[in-house]
Amino acid sequence: MPTEKDQKTEKNHEGFVERSTRVLGLIDFRKITTPREIDDVQRLRFEAYTRENNVFSDKGLLRTDKYDNEPNTEIFGLYIDGRIASSVRLHRVTAETPQTPSNLYFPEFFMTRLAMGHRFLEATRFCAASEFTAKYPSLHILTLRVCFMAALHYDMQFALCSVRAEHSAFYRRYFEFRPVIVGKKVPTISVPANLFVGDIEKSFGKVVQRLPFMNSTEEERRALFDGAFQATRLRVVNG
């Protein structure tokens, strides 16, 4: 028999899922393509990283870096009421397209795995506006929904991210990510980083079962990622 504590936990979780699903309906997922959207992302990055005490050792990286323009990179923004609320950058990492910051930081991992033919979808430059995270606590999770959508669309085997120690529990708890390298000092970040990897085939079903709003339709994914659906330079998908 479930205990009173178990019942309360389940009720709280159901409430969280319900609230997050409502927030999803408010969000426009956009692939960043226009100069105005690029300005939105760079401003948001600067504000978020400055608020977090300048995690980059090179302050010139607060807004952008060379990976923004790599051919295997796409940048996305989540907009609410026409204003950018959060952003994430995605890299499709294969032996043919190895360009990603973590390949520079963790070459010992990528050298082996890419040689084995593994394909990774890496999320970087994750940032959110404090105004929106205060109002919508699930915004962080909803932002990473884009990562799972892209992994399915591009048929990537693994999702990965390089995170600070204090963020590790978030990726374990919600996304079934597991650490493969811990406490690595990297050139551009002022604190040690952990490399987390999630097996999409093994973990996505569990993620969706626990967080149904993380699921997406093929039509939604194609509208966001497939160039054949691009009527204009601005791609917008209603959650």
C-alpha angles and dihedrals in degrees: 000000000000113000123234088255091052091050091050091049091050092048091050090050092050089051091050092051092048093049092046092051090054091050090050088062090059096053131095111201109210134184104224110241111132127079091243092053091048088053089050092053096045092049091048092049092050093049094045097045093044089051088053091057098264100293089190115086088207106058090200087074095062092096107024147344137194093275092069089077101041115123092238093054131095127179123210135193131197111216127196119187089351094303127108111252102172143350140202134185121219129203125195101214121196136141087269095046107031095154108131134116093245092058086062093045099042107028092153090064099043096043091062100037098045090049087057090057096251118159122213136194107204125194117209138161092038109177138155138190113254090221091062099038089054091053097037111033093183093059091102091057094043090052091058089051084084089062093057091044091054094045090055095043095049094037095238116172099211139029119208142175139180110230141172118255095253090058096050096093090056092060093043096048102043106026108028090240116159129203118249097171123025133193099007117166109223129194102245103035122076094214131052116270134216122214112222125190131192125196103225096202094049101037108032095076090053092047093052092045090055096035109027092180089069089072121096139187125247089242091055092049094048092049090055101039109020116090090206088071095050109113093166136010090264115077115197126177123185112224 
